[in-house]
Amino acid sequence: MTWSLENSKNDEASKIRWELVPYFHGRVLDIGCGAYKAFPHFIGVDNGHHWGSKGIDVKIKDAGNLDIFASKSCDVVFSSHLLEHIEYDRITATLGEWARVVRQGGHIILYLPDEAQYPTVGHKYANPDHKWDCSYEKVIAAMESLNIGWDLIDYQVRSETDEYSLFFVFKLIQGKEHKFSHLLPKPAKTCAVVRYGAQGDMIQMSSILPGLKEQGYHVTCYVQDGIGQDVIRHDPHIDQFIIQGKDEVPPAFLNEFWDYTRKKYDKWVNLCESIEATLLASPGRANWEWPNELRAKYLNRNYLEWTHELAQVPPPYQPKFYSTQEEKAWARKKANQYGKRNILWSLAGSSGHKVWPHLDEIIASVMLKYPDTHIVLVGDEACQILEVGWEKESRVHRQSGKWSIRESMAFAEVADLIIGTETGLLNAAGSMDAWKIVTLSHSSEEMLTKHWKNVIALNQPEGVGCSKHPCRQLHGSNGHSPWEDCPQEPTTGTALCQYHVSSDIMWQAIQRVFGVGIEIQRRAA
């Protein structure tokens, strides 16, 4: 729309805020932020000329001099309605300085008043501080004067509702070529899948992706930075990732962001809290207070089946971890360096109830009974305490905090037996051919292992342990104690449901796999 006093505002960046999300992860400079940064994690840079120091993190004299920032030290430079306040003959130098601080692969994002919609310089309603009238041609000419490579990946003339501006997203690329990818044809059918979660959440989400591709969708996944995204990084059914850091979109504004963004896609699948808080009750939610019998009646849904129903993707259920060829080769080499048979043991999950306390007894029994078998212990750095005491045993390989989650999952593909609690690693192994032994805590077999291959699910015996098992509660969420409403065994400090899966129960399961009960193919050394 054409500019007017009524639709102008000091916080112009708020009009474009949700367009920034695909590019705004990491260290972002908001140059000329004034009193209102576009997002809390942005670094507000301004001279304070109009608003003083309000909203400013770094005060500078001139937007064309960012010598306080090292070269290639930022992921993004964003600027809203600033460049028009700088003389046009300085624009190329200013953009060059902004490009200096952005890493290769990072972005320069400009939001500028459109001369076709905004009063031009000299008009009685024009901003008297504007030095030039902004247009696509002038911005491109300035960028083409830079001795760097870039790709204009998004360009929009923003004229809806109260906007009268131009939006540019330049990606810095290797070399000195100038590309215009925004002109390339767009996918015919698009689908967004939103899932902020950890390892197991992402593996469960992966089950719907082949079906979406079969339906002809170009699939964009909105995920949270970290170990969850790392797990699905090489999934061939994902065409584009949009990565967000934790709370980079403030939680109070997520619904607004989702409502805005869903209009860009033909299909929208939001799986946030589809398991947690829904099938697994969370503290502070009404179902946390339900009688256990009601949770058993209404929440006892299989995670994969529920995920497919929400996404409206029919079976088959296809959760899968996709290792690279390099990871596969590494895992095979490791396996052959170890034993003829290898047990991969995932030591702990995301909360206190996902630790099994009788590990040492079983390791000792395996060492005595099966001299050709090695045990590989994996987990995060906190799991290293569970490995203490096995430093001198050459057939026990203590890899917690050493192997990445991708390395652990790649090794699962060549392991002979995988053991653990309800961890992301066990979720990834669920579709693998190797045998699994999982000690269940808050999930039932119906919920978790119903569609797994070759699995033995262990529960506490009836009549002992936690009276609520399986409780279907997400302990430790929403900032609450992991032991809230989760009874502990006092001598080990572990959950009752895990303590009462005794070493005898585990040993019987291992012998079923390694003994006469189940045949497995032993790897040649």
C-alpha positions in Angstrom: 0.0 0.0 0.0 1.1 3.6 -0.4 2.7 5.2 2.7 0.5 7.4 4.9 1.0 8.9 8.4 -1.5 6.4 9.7 0.3 3.3 8.5 3.8 4.5 9.3 5.4 3.4 12.6 8.7 3.7 14.3 9.1 -0.1 14.6 9.2 -0.9 10.9 11.1 -4.1 11.5 8.0 -5.6 13.3 6.3 -5.7 9.9 8.8 -8.1 8.5 9.8 -10.0 11.7 8.6 -13.5 10.7 10.2 -13.2 7.3 13.6 -13.2 9.1 13.2 -16.5 10.8 14.7 -18.7 8.0 17.9 -16.7 8.2 18.1 -15.4 11.8 19.9 -18.2 13.6 23.2 -17.4 15.3 24.9 -14.0 15.7 22.8 -11.3 14.1 23.5 -7.6 14.0 20.4 -5.4 13.8 22.0 -2.2 12.5 20.0 0.9 13.1 17.7 -0.9 15.5 16.5 2.2 17.3 14.5 1.3 20.4 13.2 -1.9 19.0 15.3 -4.9 18.1 13.5 -7.3 15.8 14.3 -10.3 18.1 15.8 -10.4 21.6 18.8 -12.4 20.6 19.8 -9.9 17.9 22.7 -7.5 18.7 21.2 -4.0 18.5 23.6 -1.6 16.8 22.7 2.1 16.6 24.1 5.6 17.1 21.3 6.5 19.5 20.5 9.6 17.4 16.7 9.3 17.7 16.0 7.1 20.8 19.1 7.4 23.0 20.5 4.2 24.3 17.1 2.4 24.6 17.3 -1.0 22.9 21.0 -0.6 21.9 23.6 -3.3 22.7 26.5 -1.7 20.8 26.6 2.0 20.2 28.5 3.2 17.2 29.0 6.6 15.5 28.6 5.5 11.9 26.8 2.5 10.4 29.5 2.3 7.8 32.2 1.6 10.4 31.8 -1.7 12.2 35.5 -2.0 13.3 34.3 -3.1 16.7 33.3 -6.5 15.0 35.9 -8.9 13.6 35.7 -10.0 10.0 33.4 -13.0 9.3 32.3 -12.9 13.0 28.6 -12.7 12.4 26.0 -14.9 10.7 23.6 -12.1 9.6 23.5 -8.4 9.2 19.9 -7.1 9.2 18.9 -3.5 8.7 15.4 -2.0 8.5 14.8 1.5 7.1 18.3 2.7 7.7 20.2 2.9 4.4 18.0 5.6 3.0 19.4 7.9 5.8 22.9 7.5 4.3 24.1 9.3 1.2 23.8 7.1 -1.8 27.5 7.6 -2.8 28.4 5.9 0.5 26.0 3.0 0.2 28.4 0.7 -1.6 31.1 1.2 1.0 28.6 0.7 3.8 27.3 -2.5 2.4 30.9 -3.6 1.9 31.6 -3.0 5.5 28.5 -5.0 6.5 29.6 -7.9 4.2 33.0 -7.9 5.8 31.7 -8.9 9.2 29.4 -11.7 7.8 30.8 -15.2 7.3 30.6 -17.0 4.0 27.2 -18.6 3.7 25.7 -15.9 6.0 23.2 -13.2 5.0 22.7 -9.5 4.5 19.0 -8.6 4.9 17.7 -5.2 3.9 14.2 -3.7 4.4 13.8 -0.4 2.7 11.1 2.1 1.8 10.0 1.6 -1.8 10.2 4.8 -3.8 7.1 3.6 -5.7 5.1 3.6 -2.5 6.8 6.1 -0.3 7.1 9.9 -0.6 10.2 10.7 -2.6 13.0 12.9 -1.3 11.8 16.5 -1.4 8.1 15.7 -1.2 6.3 17.6 1.6 5.5 14.3 3.3 8.9 12.7 2.9 11.1 12.1 5.8 13.5 15.1 5.8 16.4 12.9 6.9 16.1 10.6 3.8 19.1 11.0 1.4 17.9 8.9 -1.5 14.9 7.0 -2.9 15.2 3.2 -2.6 14.6 0.9 -5.6 15.5 -2.6 -6.6 17.8 -1.2 -9.3 19.7 1.1 -7.0 20.2 -1.6 -4.3 21.4 -4.2 -6.9 23.7 -1.6 -8.5 25.3 -1.0 -5.1 25.7 -4.7 -4.3 27.2 -5.4 -7.8 29.8 -2.8 -7.1 31.1 -5.0 -4.3 34.1 -7.3 -5.0 32.3 -10.3 -3.4 30.1 -13.2 -4.4 26.4 -13.1 -3.4 23.1 -14.7 -4.3 19.8 -12.8 -4.0 17.7 -15.6 -2.6 14.6 -13.6 -1.7 13.2 -10.4 -3.0 9.7 -9.1 -2.2 7.8 -5.9 -2.9 5.9 -5.6 0.4 2.7 -3.7 -0.3 0.1 -5.6 1.8 -1.7 -4.2 4.9 0.5 -1.4 6.3 3.7 -2.0 4.3 5.3 0.1 1.6 8.8 -1.4 1.5 11.3 -3.7 -0.4 12.8 -6.8 1.2 16.1 -8.2 0.1 18.0 -11.3 1.3 21.5 -11.7 0.0 23.5 -14.8 0.8 27.3 -14.5 0.7 28.9 -17.1 -1.5 32.3 -18.2 -2.6 33.9 -16.4 -5.5 32.7 -13.2 -7.1 29.6 -14.3 -9.0 26.3 -12.6 -8.5 23.2 -14.9 -8.6 19.5 -14.3 -8.5 18.1 -17.6 -7.1 14.8 -15.8 -6.1 13.9 -16.0 -9.8 14.1 -19.8 -10.0 10.8 -21.8 -10.2 9.2 -22.6 -6.9 8.1 -26.1 -5.9 4.7 -27.1 -7.1 3.6 -28.6 -3.7 5.0 -27.5 -0.4 4.8 -28.9 3.1 6.2 -27.6 6.3 6.9 -29.9 9.2 7.5 -28.2 12.5 9.2 -30.3 15.3 11.3 -28.8 18.1 12.6 -31.8 20.0 15.4 -34.1 21.0 16.7 -37.3 19.3 13.8 -39.6 19.8 11.3 -36.9 18.8 13.1 -36.4 15.5 13.4 -40.1 14.7 9.6 -40.5 15.3 9.0 -37.5 13.0 11.2 -39.0 10.3 8.5 -41.8 9.9 6.1 -39.4 8.0 8.7 -37.9 5.6 8.8 -40.7 3.0 5.0 -40.6 2.8 5.0 -36.8 2.3 7.6 -37.2 -0.5 5.4 -39.9 -2.1 2.6 -37.4 -2.1 4.8 -35.0 -4.1 5.6 -32.4 -1.5 8.8 -30.3 -1.2 9.4 -30.8 2.5 10.8 -28.0 4.8 11.5 -28.9 8.4 11.5 -26.3 11.1 13.7 -27.7 13.8 15.6 -26.5 16.9 19.4 -26.3 16.7 21.2 -29.1 18.6 21.4 -32.8 18.9 17.9 -33.4 17.5 18.6 -31.7 14.2 21.9 -33.4 14.0 20.2 -36.8 14.1 18.2 -36.1 10.9 20.7 -33.9 9.2 21.2 -36.4 6.3 17.6 -37.5 5.9 17.1 -37.6 2.1 13.3 -36.8 2.4 14.0 -33.3 3.8 14.5 -30.6 1.1 15.2 -27.7 3.4 16.0 -27.1 7.1 15.0 -23.9 8.9 16.9 -24.0 12.1 16.0 -22.0 15.2 17.9 -21.7 18.4 16.1 -22.3 21.7 13.6 -19.5 22.3 15.0 -17.4 19.4 11.3 -17.0 18.6 10.1 -16.2 22.1 7.7 -18.9 23.3 4.9 -16.3 23.8 5.1 -15.5 20.1 5.3 -19.0 18.6 1.6 -19.2 17.7 1.8 -15.8 16.0 4.9 -17.0 14.0 3.2 -20.3 13.1 -0.1 -18.6 12.0 1.9 -16.3 9.8 4.2 -19.0 8.3 1.6 -21.7 7.6 0.1 -19.5 4.9 3.3 -20.0 2.9 2.7 -23.7 2.5 0.2 -26.0 0.9 0.4 -28.4 3.9 1.3 -27.6 7.5 2.2 -30.3 10.0 3.0 -29.0 13.5 4.2 -31.8 15.7 5.4 -29.7 18.6 4.1 -31.2 21.9 2.5 -34.0 19.9 4.0 -36.6 22.2 5.2 -34.5 25.2 2.3 -32.8 27.0 -0.2 -34.8 24.9 0.5 -38.5 25.2 3.1 -38.0 28.0 1.6 -35.7 30.6 3.7 -32.7 31.6 3.9 -30.9 34.9 1.5 -27.9 34.9 -0.9 -29.5 32.4 -4.2 -30.9 33.4 -3.4 -34.5 32.4 -0.5 -34.5 34.9 -3.1 -34.5 37.7 -5.3 -37.2 36.2 -5.6 -40.6 38.0 -3.2 -43.0 36.5 -6.0 -45.2 35.2 -7.3 -42.3 33.1 -3.9 -41.7 31.6 -3.7 -45.4 30.8 -7.1 -45.3 29.1 -6.8 -42.1 27.1 -3.0 -41.6 26.5 -2.0 -45.1 25.6 -1.5 -44.4 21.9 1.4 -45.6 19.8 3.8 -42.7 19.1 4.3 -43.5 15.4 0.6 -44.1 14.7 -0.4 -40.9 16.4 2.3 -38.9 14.5 1.0 -40.3 11.2 -2.6 -39.5 12.1 -1.7 -35.9 12.9 0.2 -35.5 9.7 -2.5 -37.3 7.7 0.1 -39.7 6.3 -1.0 -43.3 6.0 1.4 -46.2 7.0 3.9 -47.8 6.5 5.7 -46.6 9.6 9.3 -45.8 8.5 11.3 -44.1 11.3 14.9 -44.2 10.2 18.4 -42.8 11.0 20.3 -42.1 7.8 24.1 -42.5 8.2 26.5 -41.3 5.6 28.8 -43.7 3.7 31.7 -42.3 5.7 29.9 -43.0 9.0 29.0 -46.5 7.8 32.7 -47.2 7.0 33.8 -45.8 10.3 31.3 -48.0 12.2 32.3 -51.2 10.3 35.9 -50.5 11.0 35.2 -50.0 14.7 33.1 -53.1 15.0 35.8 -55.2 13.4 38.4 -53.8 15.7 36.3 -54.9 18.7 34.8 -58.4 19.0 33.0 -61.0 17.0 29.9 -59.8 18.8 29.4 -56.3 20.0 26.8 -55.0 22.5 26.0 -51.3 22.2 24.7 -50.0 25.5 22.9 -46.6 25.7 23.4 -45.6 29.3 20.9 -42.9 30.0 18.1 -40.8 28.5 16.8 -37.3 29.0 15.7 -37.6 32.6 16.5 -39.4 35.8 14.1 -42.2 35.3 16.0 -43.3 32.1 18.9 -44.9 33.9 19.1 -48.6 34.7 21.1 -49.3 37.9 22.4 -52.9 37.5 24.8 -52.3 34.7 28.0 -53.5 36.4 26.5 -56.9 37.2 25.6 -57.6 33.6 28.9 -56.4 32.2 30.7 -58.8 34.6 28.4 -61.6 33.5 29.0 -61.0 29.8 32.7 -60.8 30.3 32.7 -64.2 31.9 30.1 -66.0 29.8 30.9 -64.6 26.3 34.7 -64.2 25.9 34.2 -63.1 22.2 31.8 -60.3 23.1 32.7 -56.6 23.6 30.5 -54.0 25.2 30.5 -50.4 24.0 29.1 -47.8 26.4 27.7 -44.6 25.0 26.0 -41.5 26.2 26.8 -37.8 27.0 29.6 -36.7 29.3 27.3 -37.1 32.3 27.2 -40.8 31.6 30.9 -41.2 32.2 30.2 -41.7 35.9 28.4 -44.9 35.0 31.5 -46.2 33.2 33.7 -45.9 36.3 35.4 -49.2 37.3 35.8 -50.6 33.8 38.9 -48.7 32.8 41.2 -51.8 32.8 38.8 -54.2 31.0 39.9 -54.3 27.3 36.6 -55.6 26.1 34.6 -52.7 27.6 34.8 -49.5 25.5 33.9 -46.4 27.4 32.7 -43.9 24.7 30.4 -41.7 26.6 31.1 -38.0 25.8 33.6 -39.2 23.1 31.3 -40.4 20.4 28.8 -38.1 18.9 25.2 -39.1 18.7 25.6 -39.8 15.0 28.5 -42.0 15.6 26.6 -44.0 18.2 23.6 -44.4 15.9 25.9 -45.4 13.0 27.5 -48.0 15.2 24.1 -49.3 16.1 23.7 -50.3 12.5 26.5 -52.8 12.8 26.0 -53.9 16.5 24.8 -57.3 17.4 22.7 -56.2 20.3 21.6 -52.8 21.5 20.5 -52.3 25.1 19.2 -49.2 26.9 16.4 -47.3 28.4 13.9 -45.1 26.4 16.6 -43.1 24.7 16.9 -41.5 21.3 19.4 -44.1 20.3 17.0 -46.9 21.0 14.3 -45.0 19.0 16.7 -44.9 16.1 17.6 -48.6 16.5 13.9 -49.5 16.5 13.8 -50.0 12.7 17.2 -51.7 12.5 17.6 -55.4 12.2 19.8 -55.9 15.3 18.1 -57.1 18.4 17.2 -54.6 21.0 16.5 -54.8 24.8 14.8 -51.8 26.2 13.8 -51.2 29.8 10.6 -49.2 29.8 9.9 -46.4 32.2 7.1 -44.0 31.4 6.0 -45.6 28.1 4.1 -48.8 27.5 5.0 -51.4 24.8 1.9 -50.2 22.9 3.2 -46.6 22.9 6.9 -47.2 22.1 7.9 -50.6 20.8 4.8 -51.8 19.0 6.3 -51.3 15.5 10.0 -52.0 16.4 11.9 -54.9 14.8 13.5 -57.6 16.9 12.9 -56.1 20.4 12.5 -57.4 23.9 10.8 -54.8 26.1 11.4 -55.2 29.8 9.1 -54.0 32.6 9.2 -54.2 36.3 7.4 -57.4 37.5 3.7 -57.0 38.5 3.2 -56.2 42.1 6.6 -54.5 42.8 8.1 -51.2 42.0 6.2 -48.1 41.0 2.5 -48.5 41.4 1.9 -46.2 38.3 4.2 -48.0 35.9 4.0 -47.1 33.0 3.1 -43.6 34.3 2.9 -41.8 30.9 4.3 -38.7 32.5 7.2 -36.6 31.2 9.2 -36.1 34.3 11.6 -33.1 34.4 9.8 -31.0 31.8 8.8 -27.4 32.1 11.5 -26.7 34.6 10.2 -29.1 37.1 12.3 -31.7 39.1 12.9 -34.9 37.2 11.7 -36.7 40.4 8.5 -34.9 40.8 5.8 -37.7 41.1 8.5 -40.3 40.2 9.4 -42.5 43.2 13.1 -43.4 43.7 14.8 -46.4 45.1 16.9 -45.0 47.9 20.1 -47.0 47.7 20.7 -46.3 44.0 18.8 -43.1 43.5 17.2 -44.5 40.4 13.6 -44.8 39.5 11.7 -47.6 41.1 10.5 -48.9 37.7 14.1 -49.2 36.5 15.5 -50.7 39.8 12.9 -53.5 39.7 13.9 -54.6 36.2 16.5 -56.8 38.0 19.8 -58.0 36.7 18.3 -61.5 36.5 15.5 -60.2 34.1 18.1 -58.5 31.9 20.4 -61.5 31.9 17.6 -63.8 30.8 16.9 -61.4 27.9 20.5 -61.3 26.8 20.7 -65.1 26.9 17.6 -65.2 24.7 19.5 -63.2 22.1 22.9 -64.8 22.5 21.7 -68.3 23.5 19.5 -70.9 21.8 16.3 -68.9 22.0 17.2 -66.4 19.2 19.6 -66.9 16.4 21.8 -64.0 15.4 24.5 -63.8 12.7 27.9 -63.5 14.3 30.3 -61.1 12.6 33.6 -62.5 11.3 36.5 -60.9 13.1 
